[in-house]
Amino acid sequence: MAKAAGNPPLTLRERLEDALIGGALGLLRLLPYRWRVPFAGWLVQSIAAPLIGMRKRVRANLDLAMPELPEAEKTRLARQVPDNLGRFMAEIFSPAEFTEICRATPFEGPGLAAFEQARARGQGVIAVSGHFANYDVFRVGMSLRGYSVGGLYRPMNNRAFHQRYLNAIETLATPLYERSRRGMAQMVKHLRNGNVLAMLTDQHMRKGEELHFFGLPAYTAVSAAQLALKYDALLIPIYVIRQPDGLSFRVELEAPIPHSDEITMTQALNDSLEARVRTHMEQWLWTHRRWKKPPKGAGHA
């Protein structure tokens, strides 16, 4: 991989991690898709998760957010959450088969009609979700249905793997916008032109607002609500739900969040996601450090 101008060279760790992941993905591609996806889930669940402490992070978050949960259920989720992550990775790096899955996925829910009506009149739509099941099904599925859906992504810490991942998700659908000053400007232009944005709002944001998630303080970006208010866009919670076969999905669009103020609207998004997570606990990425405290003196955005 060529060195980008102005960027330091890749570290040995970055290269080794990317090589290991690339090798595993290459071996997985030797399997038929119907075996590849569950096998990838097993690999992450049984091998990667205990090695890198993923199970401990899941349990720590569950102990914090849901201390009343039975120990047996916490143990189950500490295995099932990595399984979902492994399936997600296999799906993203299987563009041909995953695209056909997205094409066949049903889209439903009370927000679907509002979405279609907004698009028919040229009104922008902001579709908001979390790291739940395989959220890219919405972006790819809507693109296949003729809608221009812009996705926002955050660069990964490992630069070598980030480029591999970016290539994969660009193969599935475009446009994509980096979480940066330039990317945000491009994203706003896309929305102002009456298109669709897909955003995830469930990561800790150091300069976010102190809202609540599972009854705990959770610093949350309010940018989705700000954009909806500024550009008169619909703000719709959407959820991709993995089905019992472990391969197929269903997409539900909830009713649009009423326009009020950015804090009220963003808290409504948090409440919506919490309700979904409680219904499908194993499908949310409980490995996130969602409830971190910001450093002293940090401002809010």
Secondary structure as UniProt FT lines:
FT   TURN            5..6
FT   HELIX           12..28
FT   TURN            29..30
FT   HELIX           33..43
FT   HELIX           44..48
FT   HELIX           49..52
FT   HELIX           54..65
FT   TURN            67..68
FT   HELIX           71..92
FT   HELIX           95..104
FT   STRAND          107..108
FT   HELIX           111..120
FT   TURN            121..122
FT   STRAND          125..129
FT   HELIX           136..144
FT   TURN            145..146
FT   STRAND          149..153
FT   HELIX           159..172
FT   STRAND          176..178
FT   HELIX           181..192
FT   TURN            193..194
FT   STRAND          196..200
FT   TURN            206..207
FT   STRAND          209..213
FT   TURN            214..215
FT   STRAND          216..220
FT   HELIX           223..230
FT   TURN            231..232
FT   STRAND          234..242
FT   TURN            244..245
FT   STRAND          249..253
FT   HELIX           262..279
FT   HELIX           281..283
FT   TURN            286..287
FT   TURN            290..291
FT   TURN            296..297
//
